Every structure is written in structure tokens, then in C-alpha cells.
């Protein structure tokens, strides 16, 4: 159990280590690992049992896979089936064979070679995806192939762990095969149940929860979806991360996509950081110090073998060009968190001895530490080549369009309908589940989400947009969104809807320059028709309403800055009304208009 004092110490060390490593260009991941090395049983000894910390923090990996599933969507996952199952299986088999062969050449037994080959062939999903996210390369060609390989590795953990008892001689009976068949049937049934629940029941349940407007309950519902799916997967022997990924994919097409991602993001980041800290805790510094050259050479040999094999698969099968294939191999060259699990199970089955297990655990941790270091060195040695990444692909439509509409009620829908008619994609956000449901029935693509929250704006890729249509009806939420946009995305132009003059002045305070009061133009059109009905010519009525509009806009700008003083506003309005009467008298008398 982690105490409050330990939490304070962890946060303190992480707050110091991570910024220092980031500033040194080594990345946040290495900073977390360094913090873990300091706090672990082989450092200051603040934590005596790093396995407990790692077990708790693995939920961060689960949340990461859920977010990736939400961003991927089923149609895109279907497009990745060849690299996942074709190239993914090839690189796992080749890595197991190469690493196992190296173990045999080093004098190990065939049994130990198979176990070590399987354990070391699996890379770290959390580690690689975090590195790709930091470098903004998740959508590059080598980023996509990295994800495909990692996803297959997560899937392959199941048959590997099922195979180890057979390797130990405990699964050679017919009963063993029957148990394996029973497990397979359970997995198929579970997947079918998850698909049915996600498609036909979960959306309605999420709509009901979000309609309450209670933020913490919405977050609790999101965490329940992720943890519940992960728990079911673990119950039948599958990876919790794989279960969360499946849940994310099934919810990727729902209107709650961006809100779910925003709800998960803070927990994902913190728990992933804790996971990397726990990895640092597992490194036995005394063992490394006692035989540094041996463990370091084994870790480098592991990384060399995996880099060569994975780069070759990426180059010949994945069509990754030139030096980017080497970058793909280097990204996946480390051992992973599932390696610890496989080695632990193998030790329980007496397939490997304790000394070898501890050595391979240290090698996996060392390879994790070396990966960002070698990757940074690689990028510095080949700067002009590394930047030549493959074109981004499978970007969501909302990123390509550059348009985000915040608020999709009667006002925001006008812009949306026009864009849809011109086949210009956009991302629409609305906080009302009922409104989202009604709009989607008419074929419009709109997502449930509160645009006045920064994490929702990030989830909707607002930073990649060219323009945000601020059409939120609620004044306070509109102003919060405007301030967040100016603070975090000042390069994105805002086209804002104002409820009234005071709302418009407050939007000006927030830095918005293009503002239109929601009923202003329709009211002007009504006034023009009123003049025509009273006997004025259409051209004269249009000119008079234009004069009124220009004078009113000047008044609006002049009154900005005094909108907090009602007496000054009243006085200014009286002066403006008197000036407007004089302007109309000059116009009706046929005199020239004064300069405007």
C-alpha cells in the first residue's frame, strides 16, 4: 500500500527529474525511469516492493490503449489488418528465432532459449507510443507500423503464456488441449458480448450519464467502461490493454468520442508516468555495478538484433523508406513490460533459473533506458534524413478540414450545413446529449463534448485547426472557451457568436476580434421590411438600415472598455442616438454624409 508520504516523495522527485531530462533533450520517459531508480529498493529504498507499484501503474497502459483505440476507429483498424497480422507475426517469429539462436550460441539450453527469445522479442507498448507521441510521429508511416507491430505483440502474449506450461511438460495430456479449446471459446464469446454491448447498450447508458451534467460522474462512467472491459479480458487470460483497445475501437464512431478521450487523458498521463517510475525501480543497481560490461553488452546485443530484424521487415514488407526503417527498428529494439510477466511465469514453471531471470530483467530495463538515448543520438547523426518522414495518413477528417464548431445548436448548424453541402469536413462539439442525438438523426456528424474544457479542445485537435466557430449559447461557457483558445491556441482564428452587446464586449476582453450578435442581422432585415411596409422605397430602406448598422458598430467599439460602468454606457447610448438622428436628418435632406 502506498502512503501519503511516499506519494509526496514520488511527485517531488518526478517534478525535478522530468523537466531536467526534457531540458537536456532526453525526453520525459527517461526522467521518470531515473526517478524510479532513485526511489526503488536499489536506490534510496523509499519503495521496497516495485512489483506492487508496477501492477497498479499498468492501468496507465490500459488507458493509453483505450485512447489509441478511440483515435483509430474500426475502419482504420481494418485497413491495418495486413501489417498487424502479416508483418506483425513475421517480426515476432523472426525476433524469437534470432534471440533464441543467440542464446543457444551463448551456451544456453533450448528451453531457456525459447523462453528468453519470447520474453525479449516483445517491445514496450507504453514506452514506444510515449516516445512517438513526444516526437509527434504517431501518424507517420513508421509510427503506424510501430503501432501495428506492438498491437500484434500484445495479442501474441496470450499464446506465448499458454505455450509455457506445455514447454514445462504440464500440458501434454488431452485435458490440456481441452482447457486450451475452452479458453478459446470463452474468448470468442467475450468478444461477441463486448461488441453487442458497445454497439447497442453502451451508447444509451453514456447518453443517460452525460445528460445529468455532473462532470465527475461522467468521468467515473468512462473509467468504468475501460476498467470493466480490461477486467473481463483479464478474466479469460487476455491482456487488459488489449481489452481496453477493443473498447476504444468500438466507441470510436460514437458521438462521445472526444469527451471520453478528454476524461481519460489526465489519468493516463499520471499513471503512465508512474509505470515508467516502476520500471526504473526494478533495475538492480548493485547487479549492474558488479557486472556492468556483461549486462550492457547483452542489452546492446538485444537492441542490435531487434533493430536489424524489425528494420528489415519494415523496409521489405512495410515499404518504410531508407533510414526511417532503422528508426522503426530502434524504436522497438527494447524489451517490454510483458517480458517481465513471461520471465516470472517461466520461473514459476522452473523453465529458467533465478540468476538468468534476474539478468534478463536487468537487460530489459537497461534496454528501455538506452532506447531514448540511442534514438536521440541517431536523430542528431541523421537530422536531414530523419525529418523526411512519410506523409501523414489516416488523419481524422476534422484535422484535414481545419474547422471546429463549438456549439451545434440552431446557430452553429448553419455553418455546419453549409460546409456539409460543400463537402468540407469539420468537427462539431455540443454539450447536450439530446441535441447531439437529434442532429445525428439528420445525418450530421457531431460529437458530445464540452468545448469550454481544454482537454476536450485538445481531443478535437483544435490546435491543428484554422478556425473555430464559437457558437456556444451559454455566455459563461462561451467566454471560458474564448479565453482557453487565446491562451492555448492563439493561432486559430475565432468567429464568435454573441448573445448581446455585453457578451460581445466580454468576448473582446478575451481577445476575440470577429463577433456577430446572434439576432442582429435578422433584426436588421426585419427593420428594413418595416420601413418598406411604412411606404419607403426598398433602396432607401436598405440605405437607412446600412447607416444604422455602421453607426451601431462604431458605438459598440466606442463603448468597449466602459461596459463595466452602466452609467457611462447609458450616457454613451444617448449620445449615439442623438448622433444617429442627426445622421438620418442629413441623409434625408440629401446632404453628403460626414466622414465615417
N, C-alpha and C positions, 0 to 999 in steps of 0.2 A: 504494500500500500504506500502510495506517495504522499508525504506530509506537506503541509503548507510551507514549511521551511525549505524543503527540497525544491518545491515549485519556484520559490523566490530565487534560490541559487541557480536553478536551470535558466530562468528568464534573465537573470543578471549576466551570466556567462554568455548566453546566446546573443544578448543585446550588444555585448562588447565584441565577441568573436566574429559574428556575421558581417557587420559593417566594415571591420578591419580587412577581412578576406575579400569582400566585394571591392573595397577601395584598392586593394592590391591586385585586382583583376583575376582572382582565383575562384570567384563565384560563391554564392551563399551556401551551396551544398557542402563544400569543403569546410566552411566556417562552422556549420552545425556538427560535422564529424569531429573537428578539432575540439569543440566544446564538450562533446561526449567523451573524448579521450581524457580530458582534464577531470571530468566528473565521475568517470567509471571506476570500477573496482581496482583497476590497474593504474589509476591516476590518484586523485585526492580521496577516492573511496566514498564519495557522497552517496553513490548508489552501489549497493553490494550485489544486486541481482539484476543485471541488464536485460535478462530474458523477459522479466515481467514488464519492463518499460517497453521493450520491442513489441511484445504481444499486444499491449494497449495501443501503441502508436501505429500498429499495422492498419488500424481503421483509417488512417490518413491515406494509405494506398487505396483502400476501398473507395473512399470519397473521390480520389483522383480518377479512378477508373469510371466512376459514375458520371463525372463531369465530361470525361472524354467520350463516353457513350452518348450523352446528350448532344454533344457537338458533332458527332459523327453521323447520326441518323442511319436508319436501316438501308435506305437506297445506296448510301455511300459504302456501308459495310458490305453490301452485296457486290459492289464494284471491286472491293478489296479481297474477294474470296481467293483469287489466284495467288497473290503474294502472301496471304495468310497461310493457306493450307498447302500451296505448292512450294513456294520458296521458303516459307517458314519451316516446314517439315524438313526440307533439304538442308538448311543451315543447322538445324538441331542435330540431325543424324551425322552430318559431316563433322561438327564440333565434338560430339560424343566420341566418334571414331578417332579423331585426331588427338584429343586429350587423353582418351583411354590408351591409345597407342603409345603416347609419350610416357604414360605411367608404366606400361609394360617394359618399355626400353629402359626405364629407370630402375627396373628390378622388382616392380610390384606384381602382385598376383592378378589373375584375370578378373576375379571377383572385385577386388579393390579398384581395378582399372575401370570397370563398368560403373561402379558407384561414383568414383571421383569424376569420371567423364560426364555422367549425367548431372552431377551437382554443379560442376564448373561450367557446363555448357549453357546454363540458364543465366541470363543477364538480369540486372536490376531494373524493373519497370519504373519504379518511383525515381530512381537515380537518373535514368536516361531521359525520361519525359520532363523532369525538372530542368535538366541541362538544356534540352531543346526549347522549353518554354522561356528560359532566361535569354537564350540567343534568338528568340522569335523565329525558330526554324521548324516548328511543328507542321507547317503547311508546305514545306519544301519537299522535293522528291525523296531525298534521303531521310527526312523526318517521317514521311508517310511509311516508307519501307521499314524504318526502325520500329514504328508502332505495330506494323503487321507482324514483324518477327517477334516482338515482345508479347503480342497477344497469343500467338501460337505457343510460345514458351509457357505462358500461364496455363494454356489448355493442356500442354504436354506434361505438366506436373502430375496430373491425375493418373495417367497410365504408368508413369515412372514409379510413383509411390505404390501403385497396385502391383507392379512387377517385382519390387524389392522382396516381399515375402516369398515369392516363387524362387527368387535367386538364393534365398536363405534355406530353401528346401521345405518351407512350410506351406507351399501351395501346390503340391504335386498331386493331390487327390482330386477326385471328381467333385468333392464338396467345394474345393477351392474354386473350380471353374463355375460351379453353380452360384457361389457367392458373387463372383465377378459378373455373371449374367444378371443376377438380381439387382446388383448395383447399377448396371447399365439401364435396366428397365426403370428403376427409380429415377434416374437422371432424366430420361426421356419424358416420363410423366411429370416431373417437376418443371421442366422447361415448358411443356404444354400448358401447365397450370399458370405459370408466370405470364405467358403470352396472353392467355384468356383474361386473367385478372387485370393486366396492364391495359389491354385494349378496351375492355367492356365495363370494368368496375372502378378502376383506379381514377380515371379522369373525373367521374362524377363525385367520388369521395374528395378529391383535391378541390374541386369546384365548391363543394359544401364547406370545406375548412376555410378556404381563402375568402369566401363570402362573409365570414364573420368579421374580417378586418383586423383580427388580433394577430399581430406580427409574430409573436413568439410561438403561437400555436401552429402557424403556417410553417415555421422553421422546424418545429417538432414533427410535423407531418412529413416533411421532406426527409429528415433524419430517420424517421420510422420506415419509410419506403426503402431507403438504402440499407439500413441495418437489418431489416426484416428479410429482404432478398438475400443479403450476404449470409445471414444465419441459416436460411433454408439451403443454400448451396453448400455451406459447411456441413450441414446435417447429412447430406448424401455423399460427402467426401470430395466435393469440388472446391475450387478456390473461391474465397469470399470476394476477392477482387473481380473475378470473372462474373459472379452473380450480380455485383453492382454494375458492371459494364453492360450486361444484358438488360437490366432495368433501365439504365440510361438510354440505351438504343431504342427501347420500346416507348419511352416517353419523349423522344427527340422530336416527334412530329406534333406533340400536344401544344396547346396554347400556353401551358405553364412552363415551357422550356426555359426561358430566360430567368423567371423568378426562381425556379428550382436551382439553377446554376448559381444565382446570386445568394440564395440561402445557404448553399453548401460551402461557398468559397472561403469564408473566414475559418471554418473548422478544418477544411482541407489543408490550408496553408500551415496552420499551427501544428496539426498532427503530423504532417509530412516532415516539418522541422524536427519534431520530437523523434520521429522514426530515424532520421539521419543522425541525431544525437545518440540514439540507442545503438546504431551501427558503430559509432566511434567507441562506445563503452565496451563493445565485445573484443576490441583489439588488446591482446595481452602484450603490453609493452615490454615486460621482462623477458618474454619468449622471443620477441623481435630483437631485443638488445642482445640476448645470448647468442642468437644465430641470425644476424641481420642480412648477411650476404646470401645465405641459403634461401630464406623466405622471400627476400626481394627478387632474387633471380627466378624463383618459381613463379612469383606473381607476374614478372615481366614476360616470362615464357608463356604463361597462360594468356596474357594480353596479346602477345605476338601471334600465337596460333589462332586465336579467335579473330583478330583483326584481319589476318590473311584469308581465312576461310570465309568470313562474312563479307569482306570486300569483294572476293571473287564471285560469291553468289549474287551480291548486289550489282556487280558490273556485268556479268554474263546473263543473269536471269532477270534482274530488275532494271537493266539499262541505265544504271546510275553512271554518270559520266566522270571520267578522269579521277582527279584527286578527291572528289566527293564520295566515291566508293570507299576510299581509305578512311575518310571521315566517318562514314557509316560503320565500318569495322571497328574503328577506335571507340566510337560511342557505345558499342555493345560489347566491348572487349573485357569488361569486368565480370566478376561473379555477382550473383544476386542473392536477394533475401531468401528465395526458395532453396538456394544451395544449403543454407543453414538447416532448413527443415529436412532436406533429404539426408544430410550427414547425420543429423540427430536420429532419424529413423533407422538409418543404416547401423548406427552404434547400438541401438536397442536390439537389433536383429543379429548383432555380432558379425556384421559383414566387414567392418573396418575396426581397427583398434583405436584406443583413446588418443594415442600420440598422433596418428595420422589424421584423426578427426580434428584435433586442436590445430595441427599445422595447416590443414585446408581451410579451416575457419579463419585463421590469421591471413592466409593468402587471399581469400575472398575480400576481407576487409581492406587489406593493402591495395588490392586492385581497384576497389572503389575510391580510395584516396588518390591513387595515381591517375585515374581517368581524367578528372578535370585539369590536373597539372599537365599531363601529356597533350590533352586537347588544346589547352591554351598555347603550349609550345608549338604544336602543329599549326595552329592558325597564324601564329607570328612568323613561322618559317614560310608559309604559303599564303600570304594575305590576299594577293590578287586572284589566286585560284579559288580560295575558299569562298570569296564573295560571289563567285559565279555559280550560285545555287540554281537548281532547276526552277522554272516558273512555278508560282503557287498554283495549286489545283484544288478542286472541290471546296472552294470558298463558299460560305453561305451567300445566298442572293443578297442579303442585306448589306454585306460588306462590299460587294461589287457595285451596288446602286449608289451608295454614299448618302442614303436618305433614311432618317429615323423620324417617325411621327410619334410624339409623346402625347397621348390622349387621342382616342379614336372614337369620340362621340360624334354629334351632328356637325361639329366644326372640322375636326381632323379628317373625317371621312371624305370631305370634298376633295382635299388634296390626294387622298388615297385613291379615290375613284378615277381622278384624272390620270395619276401615274399608272394605275392598272390598265386604263384604256390605251395608254401609250406603251404598254408592256415594259414599264420601268419598274424593277423590283424595289421594295422598300421594307423596312422593319417597322411595324406598328405596335405600340405598347399601350395598354389600358389597364387601370387598376380594378375595374368592375368585372368580376367573372360573368355576371349576367349579360353585360354589354358585349363581352368577348364572344359569348355563346351565340348571341343573336347575330352579330356581324359575320361570324364564321358560317352561319347557315346560308348566308347570301353569297358564299364563295370567296370572301375576303380573308386574307391571311393576317391574323392579328394575334399577339401574344399577351398573356396575362403578366403584368409586371408594374411595379411602382417606379416610374421614371424619376421620382424625387430621391431615390436611393442610388448612391454611387455604384454599388456593386451591380445593380440592375443595368445601369448605363454601360458599365464595363462588359457585362454579359451580352448586351445587344451590340457590341463592337462600335459604340458611339465614337470612340476615338478615331476610327477609320472612316467615319462619315464626312461628307462635305457640308451637310446642312441638317439641322434639327428643326422640325416644325413643332413649336411649343404650343400645343392646343389643349392643354390641361384646363379643365373647368374650375377646379378648386384653386383659389388665389394663393393660399399659403403653399400648396404643393407646387404650383407654377413658379413661385418665387424661389423655393428651395432648389428646384431643377435648374433655373436660370443661374443661380449662384454656383451650383456644382459644375455646370458647364463652363462658366468663366474661370473657375479655379482649376479645373482638371482638363478641359478640352477647349482652350481659348481659340484654337484654330478653326473650330467648327462654327459656321455661321448659324445664327438663331433667327428664325422667323416666328415671332411671338404673337399669340392672341391675348388681348387684354379684355377683362370684363368691363372696365370702366376707366375713367381718367386717372383715378388714384392708383389703380392696378398698373396702368401704363407708366406712371411716374415711378412706381416701385421697381418695375422692370428696367427702367432707365438707371435707377440706382444700382441694379445688378449688372449693368454694363451692356444691356441689350439695346441695339440701335434701330432695328426694324420691328415696329409694333403696329398692330391694327386692332382697334376695338371691335369686338365681335359683331355688334349690331349696327356699326357706324355706317357702312356702305348701304345696307338695306334701308336704314332710316333716311339717308340722303335721297335714295331713289324714291321713297315714299313722299318726302317733302317736294321733290321735283314734280311728281304726279299731282300733288296737291295744288301747286301753282298753276299747272295746266288746267286742272278742273275749275279753278277760280277764274280762268279766262286768259291767262298769259300764253304767249306763243311758246312752242316747245324749245326753240333755240334760246329765247330769253330766259325761260325757266332753267335750262341747263347752265347758262352763264351765271345766273344768280346762285345756284347751288354750288357751282365751282368756286365762286368768290367766297361763299360761306365756308366751304371746305378748307380753302387755303388760309383764310383768316383764323379758323379754328385750330389748324395745325400750328400756326405761329403762336397762338395763345397757349396751346399745350406745351410747346417748347419753352415759352417765356415763364410759365408758371412752374416749370420744373425747378426744384430747389426750394420752393416755398410751399410745397404740398403738405408739409408738416404743420403749417400755420394757417388754420381755417380763415382767420380774419384777412390775411393777405390774399388768400385765394378769392374770397368774396369781393374784395376791393379790385383785384385784377380782373375778375369776371365782369364787373360793372364797367370798368374802363374799356374792356374788349367789346362789350355790347354797344357802348356808345360809339366806338371807332367803327364797328361794323355798320351801324346805322348811317354814319357819315359816308362810308364807302358805297353803300347801296344808293344813297341820295345822289352821289356823284355819277354813279353808273346810270341811274335812271334819267339824270339830266343830260346824259350824253357827253360828259366831260371825260378827259383822259384819266385813266386810273393812276393813282400815285404809285411810286416805286414800291415793289414788294420785296 
